[in-house]
């Protein structure tokens, strides 16, 4: 049976249930700064983006100007909430361990935060030495740019066309597709919303799973099918 050259996992909202935690903090800060927004709207519209990119997008659409200090404030508060509340998504340990192909993480979060969350949730041994933060790649471009995915593939000697990416956000799916990779959408995080699976499919995911128990069979099935 053929298998991928590489399986890439996003971190936030895929491995750990952190997206909803960050969205709540970010919604509180943005609302207090003059633009009313809910955690649910952030999770639906901006999941997968850095807080800086979220602020820039809101500024463009609303005309509200945010102070640069808000970024550092969010970093501090989100970090504090994650230390208290972050959990692994149910079934993820077994699912990741079931993948026999090389695997890694590609995330917009900083590597220190990724490693902290993975250590807290006992996932770090499954990815140690194979963690790629978009901000720390040669270009520093974050998703939806494809750069972090291409950097990981080049570093690990994988063909992008034979690489699978597991993503929970439209921005992540978009970046992976721009990298020429195949994408499996994931909607098992607490931040998932009605229409989430459809949005991931429309962005380019070949299929969408909600439970980690489905991963091994889906990867096996998709590995048997190719356009070539």
C-alpha positions in Angstrom: 0.0 0.0 0.0 1.4 3.4 -0.9 1.8 6.0 1.8 2.5 9.7 1.9 6.0 11.2 1.9 4.9 13.3 4.8 1.8 14.0 7.0 1.6 17.6 8.3 -0.6 18.5 11.3 -1.7 22.0 12.2 -1.5 22.5 15.9 -4.1 24.9 17.2 -7.6 23.5 16.9 -6.2 20.2 15.4 -3.9 18.7 18.0 -4.9 20.9 21.0 -8.2 22.6 21.7 -6.6 26.1 21.8 -8.5 28.0 19.1 -11.5 28.6 21.3 -9.4 29.8 24.2 -7.5 32.3 22.0 -10.7 33.5 20.3 -12.3 34.3 23.7 -9.3 36.4 24.8 -9.0 38.1 21.4 -12.7 38.9 21.3 -12.5 40.5 24.7 -9.5 42.7 23.8 -10.9 43.8 20.4 -14.3 44.6 21.8 -12.7 46.7 24.6 -10.6 48.5 22.0 -13.7 49.7 20.1 -14.8 47.0 17.7 -17.5 44.6 19.0 -16.9 41.0 18.0 -17.7 37.6 19.5 -15.4 34.7 20.1 -17.6 32.7 17.7 -17.1 35.2 14.9 -13.3 35.2 15.4 -13.3 31.4 15.3 -15.4 31.2 12.2 -13.8 34.1 10.2 -10.2 34.4 11.5 -9.2 30.9 12.7 -5.7 30.1 11.6 -4.5 33.7 11.4 -2.1 35.4 13.7 -3.6 38.1 16.0 -1.7 40.7 14.1 -3.3 39.6 10.8 -6.7 39.5 12.5 -6.3 43.1 13.7 -5.1 44.3 10.2 -8.1 42.6 8.6 -10.6 44.2 11.0 -8.9 47.6 10.6 -9.3 47.3 6.8 -13.0 46.5 7.0 -14.0 48.8 9.8 -11.6 51.7 9.9 -11.0 51.2 13.6 -7.3 51.7 14.5 -5.8 49.4 17.1 -2.7 50.2 19.2 0.3 48.0 18.5 0.5 47.2 22.2 -2.7 45.1 21.9 -0.6 42.4 20.2 1.7 41.9 23.2 -1.3 42.1 25.5 -3.0 39.3 23.6 0.1 37.2 23.6 0.4 37.5 27.4 -3.2 36.8 28.1 -3.6 33.9 25.7 -0.5 32.3 27.1 -1.9 32.6 30.6 -5.2 31.0 29.6 -3.5 28.2 27.7 -1.4 27.3 30.7 -4.5 26.9 32.7 -7.0 25.5 30.2 -5.4 23.9 27.1 -6.3 20.2 26.5 -5.5 17.7 23.8 -8.4 16.9 21.4 -9.9 13.5 22.3 -8.3 10.6 20.5 -5.4 12.6 19.0 -2.6 10.6 20.7 -3.7 7.4 19.1 -4.4 8.9 15.8 -1.0 10.6 15.4 0.8 7.4 16.6 -1.1 5.4 13.9 0.5 7.3 11.1 3.6 5.4 10.0 4.7 8.0 7.4 7.0 10.8 8.5 5.0 13.5 10.3 5.5 17.1 11.5 3.7 20.2 12.6 3.2 23.4 10.6 1.7 26.3 12.6 1.3 30.0 12.7 2.0 29.9 16.5 5.5 30.5 17.8 7.6 27.5 18.5 7.8 28.1 22.2 4.0 28.1 22.5 3.7 25.0 20.4 6.2 23.1 22.4 4.6 24.2 25.7 1.1 23.0 24.6 2.5 19.8 23.2 4.4 19.1 26.5 1.4 19.9 28.6 -0.8 17.5 26.5 1.9 14.8 26.3 2.1 15.1 22.5 5.7 16.5 22.3 7.4 13.1 21.9 5.4 12.5 18.8 6.8 15.6 17.1 10.0 16.4 18.8 12.4 18.0 16.3 9.8 18.3 13.6 8.0 21.5 14.6 7.8 24.4 12.0 6.6 27.8 13.0 5.6 30.0 10.0 7.1 33.1 11.6 10.4 31.3 12.0 10.8 30.1 8.4 13.2 31.9 6.0 10.5 34.2 4.7 8.5 34.6 7.9 5.2 34.5 6.0 2.3 33.0 7.8 -0.6 31.0 6.5 -2.5 31.4 4.2 0.9 31.8 2.5 2.3 28.3 1.5 5.8 29.0 2.8 5.7 27.1 6.1 4.4 24.0 4.3 7.0 24.1 1.5 9.8 24.8 4.0 8.8 21.7 6.1 8.6 19.5 2.9 12.0 20.7 1.7 13.6 20.2 5.1 12.2 16.7 5.4 12.8 15.7 1.8 9.1 15.3 0.9 7.4 15.8 -2.4 4.6 18.4 -1.8 2.3 16.4 -4.2 2.8 13.4 -1.9 2.2 15.3 1.3 -1.1 15.3 3.3 -2.0 18.2 5.6 -4.6 18.1 8.4 -6.1 21.6 8.9 -9.1 23.1 10.7 -9.2 26.5 9.1 -9.9 27.9 5.7 -6.7 29.9 5.8 -4.7 26.8 6.6 -6.4 24.8 3.9 -5.7 27.6 1.4 -2.0 27.7 2.3 -1.6 23.9 2.0 -3.4 23.9 -1.4 -1.1 26.7 -2.6 1.8 24.5 -1.6 0.5 21.8 -3.9 -0.4 19.5 -1.0 -3.5 17.3 -0.4 -5.7 18.4 2.5 -7.9 16.6 5.1 -10.1 19.0 6.9 -10.7 18.6 10.7 -13.8 19.8 12.6 -13.3 18.2 16.0 -12.3 21.3 17.9 -14.5 23.2 20.3 -14.4 26.2 18.0 -16.1 24.3 15.2 -19.3 26.0 13.8 -22.3 25.1 11.5 -21.0 25.0 8.0 -17.4 24.4 9.0 -16.9 21.2 7.0 -18.4 22.9 3.9 -16.1 25.9 4.3 -13.1 23.6 4.4 -14.2 21.6 1.4 -14.8 24.8 -0.6 -11.3 25.9 0.3 -9.8 22.8 -1.1 -10.0 20.0 1.4 -10.5 16.6 -0.3 -12.5 15.3 2.7 -13.3 16.3 6.2 -13.2 14.3 9.5 -14.7 15.2 12.8 -13.2 12.4 14.9 -9.6 11.3 15.1 -10.6 7.7 14.9 -11.2 8.3 11.2 -7.7 9.5 10.3 -5.9 6.3 9.7 -8.5 4.9 7.3 -8.9 8.2 5.5 -5.2 8.6 4.9 -5.0 5.0 3.7 -7.9 5.5 1.3 -6.6 8.8 -0.1 -3.1 7.3 -0.6 -4.6 4.8 -2.9 -6.2 7.5 -5.1 -4.2 10.0 -7.1 -4.8 12.2 -10.2 -1.7 10.8 -11.8 
